């Protein structure tokens, strides 16, 4: 339990600020509320593979990736993948397939901030330099959720 003097100090400070009615938060803030059959958290190789499999099955897919590009760990690996294809090349191949799929909606620069009952997923998306928003709140309703955040997290 805090001492009476500590609560007295807080009471003394509380409400001592000045309200500026002309203050505006710089930037433009947006919100979207998409629905999907599958929401995939993570745009690395596992997340991209899961998104492709779901899209090929005819499901509507949303993929969230916190980094500016899809790829995950494959993005900066030059090790061989298969028959002369390098890991980073495989990453670009998977990302290209996702970007050209009509069933997939990609949210890069999007960090998941909450997972709630009935597969409600929330995220904050930071705008790219050419985006019409500074930050965007994303609230996704999905029938199912796949967590593919990788081994680091």
C-alpha positions as CSV (number, residue, x, y, z in Angstrom):
1,X,0.0,0.0,0.0
2,X,1.5,3.4,-0.9
3,X,2.2,5.8,1.8
4,X,-0.2,8.7,2.4
5,X,2.5,11.1,1.3
6,X,2.9,9.3,-2.1
7,X,-0.8,9.6,-2.8
8,X,-0.7,13.2,-1.7
9,X,2.0,13.9,-4.3
10,X,-0.1,12.3,-7.1
11,X,-3.2,14.2,-6.1
12,X,-1.2,17.4,-6.2
13,X,0.1,16.7,-9.7
14,X,-3.1,15.3,-11.2
15,X,-5.0,17.9,-13.1
16,X,-2.2,20.4,-13.2
17,X,-1.9,20.2,-17.0
18,X,-3.2,22.8,-19.5
19,X,-5.7,21.8,-22.1
20,X,-5.0,23.2,-25.5
21,X,-8.2,23.2,-27.6
22,X,-6.3,23.9,-30.8
23,X,-4.0,20.9,-30.5
24,X,-4.1,18.4,-33.4
25,X,-2.2,15.1,-33.6
26,X,0.1,15.3,-36.6
27,X,-0.6,12.8,-39.3
28,X,-3.6,10.9,-40.6
29,X,-5.0,8.0,-38.7
30,X,-7.3,5.4,-40.2
31,X,-9.1,2.2,-39.3
32,X,-10.3,-0.9,-41.3
33,X,-12.4,-3.9,-40.3
34,X,-11.8,-6.7,-42.8
35,X,-13.2,-10.3,-42.6
36,X,-11.4,-13.4,-43.7
37,X,-11.7,-17.2,-43.6
38,X,-8.1,-17.4,-42.3
39,X,-5.9,-14.8,-40.7
40,X,-2.2,-15.6,-40.7
41,X,0.1,-13.9,-38.2
42,X,3.6,-13.8,-39.7
43,X,4.8,-13.4,-43.2
44,X,7.8,-15.7,-43.1
45,X,8.2,-19.0,-45.0
46,X,5.7,-20.9,-42.8
47,X,3.1,-18.1,-42.9
48,X,3.4,-17.6,-46.6
49,X,3.1,-21.3,-47.3
50,X,0.0,-21.5,-45.1
51,X,-1.5,-18.5,-46.9
52,X,-0.9,-20.0,-50.3
53,X,-2.4,-23.4,-49.3
54,X,-5.5,-21.6,-47.9
55,X,-5.8,-19.4,-50.9
56,X,-5.5,-22.3,-53.3
57,X,-8.3,-24.0,-51.4
58,X,-10.5,-21.0,-52.2
59,X,-10.4,-19.4,-48.8
60,X,-10.2,-15.6,-48.2
61,X,-6.8,-15.0,-46.5
62,X,-5.4,-12.1,-44.5
63,X,-1.7,-12.2,-43.7
64,X,-0.1,-9.8,-41.1
65,X,3.6,-9.1,-41.2
66,X,5.3,-6.6,-38.9
67,X,8.2,-5.9,-41.2
68,X,7.9,-3.9,-44.4
69,X,8.2,-7.0,-46.7
70,X,7.2,-10.6,-46.6
71,X,10.0,-13.2,-46.3
72,X,11.0,-13.6,-42.7
73,X,14.2,-15.5,-42.1
74,X,14.5,-16.5,-45.7
75,X,14.9,-12.9,-46.7
76,X,18.5,-12.6,-45.6
77,X,19.6,-16.2,-46.1
78,X,21.8,-17.1,-49.1
79,X,21.8,-20.9,-48.3
80,X,20.6,-23.3,-51.0
81,X,16.9,-24.1,-50.9
82,X,16.3,-26.5,-53.8
83,X,18.0,-27.2,-57.2
84,X,20.0,-24.0,-57.4
85,X,17.4,-21.8,-55.8
86,X,18.6,-19.8,-52.8
87,X,16.4,-19.2,-49.7
88,X,16.0,-15.5,-50.4
89,X,14.9,-16.4,-54.0
90,X,12.3,-18.8,-52.6
91,X,11.1,-16.1,-50.3
92,X,10.6,-13.7,-53.3
93,X,8.8,-16.5,-55.2
94,X,6.3,-17.2,-52.4
95,X,5.7,-13.4,-51.8
96,X,5.1,-12.9,-55.6
97,X,2.5,-15.7,-55.6
98,X,0.7,-14.2,-52.6
99,X,0.8,-10.7,-54.0
100,X,-0.8,-11.9,-57.3
101,X,-3.5,-14.0,-55.5
102,X,-7.0,-12.6,-55.6
103,X,-7.8,-14.4,-52.3
104,X,-5.0,-12.9,-50.2
105,X,-4.9,-9.5,-48.6
106,X,-1.5,-8.6,-47.2
107,X,-0.9,-6.2,-44.3
108,X,2.8,-5.4,-44.0
109,X,4.2,-3.1,-41.3
110,X,1.4,-4.5,-39.2
111,X,2.1,-5.6,-35.6
112,X,-0.6,-7.7,-34.0
113,X,-1.6,-6.2,-30.7
114,X,-4.4,-8.4,-29.5
115,X,-6.1,-11.8,-30.0
116,X,-9.6,-12.1,-28.5
117,X,-12.5,-14.5,-28.3
118,X,-14.0,-15.8,-31.5
119,X,-10.8,-15.1,-33.6
120,X,-10.9,-11.3,-33.3
121,X,-7.4,-10.1,-34.2
122,X,-6.3,-6.5,-33.8
123,X,-3.2,-4.9,-35.2
124,X,-1.6,-1.5,-35.8
125,X,-0.2,-0.8,-39.2
126,X,2.4,1.9,-39.8
127,X,2.1,3.7,-43.0
128,X,4.7,3.3,-45.7
129,X,6.2,6.6,-47.0
130,X,3.7,6.8,-49.8
131,X,0.7,5.6,-47.8
132,X,-2.3,7.9,-47.3
133,X,-2.2,7.3,-43.5
134,X,0.4,7.6,-40.7
135,X,-1.0,4.7,-38.7
136,X,-4.0,2.5,-39.1
137,X,-6.0,0.3,-36.7
138,X,-6.8,-3.1,-38.2
139,X,-9.5,-5.2,-36.6
140,X,-9.9,-8.6,-38.3
141,X,-12.7,-11.1,-37.9
142,X,-11.6,-14.5,-39.0
143,X,-13.0,-18.0,-39.0
144,X,-9.6,-19.4,-38.1
145,X,-6.2,-18.0,-37.1
146,X,-2.7,-19.4,-37.9
147,X,0.2,-18.2,-35.7
148,X,3.4,-18.4,-37.8
149,X,5.7,-15.8,-36.0
150,X,8.9,-17.7,-36.4
151,X,11.4,-19.1,-33.9
152,X,12.8,-15.7,-32.7
153,X,9.6,-14.5,-31.1
